Amino acid sequence: MTSLRISSAIRAYRRANALNQTAFGELFGVTPQAVSKWERELSCPDITLLPELAKVLGVSVAYLLGSDP
């Protein structure tokens, strides 16, 4: 459930802001392949990226981790 929430939030934000995976990845210093894996739930962002990721997405870290509705 946690990865689904993270992947959905990333995909929705990226599409709403007309960013491709390369541009989104550049915001966090990761490859487009990493973003693709996040969106496909094959991996999750490194825990150290969660605060900045939450800030950019406009949600809380708790939301991304599935403990905040």
PEJO-V984385 format. One record per backbone hydrogen bond with DSSP energy under -0.5 kcal/mol. NH is the residue of the N-H (numbers start at 1). CO is the residue of the C=O. If there is no record, write none. Layout:
nh={NH,NH}
co={CO,CO}
This chain:
nh={5,6,7,8,9,10,11,12,13,14,15,16,17,18,19,24,25,26,27,27,28,28,29,30,35,36,37,38,39,40,41,42,43,49,50,50,53,54,55,56,57,58,59,64,65,66,67,68}
co={1,2,3,4,5,6,7,8,9,10,11,12,13,15,14,20,21,22,23,24,24,25,25,25,31,32,33,34,35,36,38,37,37,46,46,47,49,50,51,52,53,54,54,60,61,63,62,62}
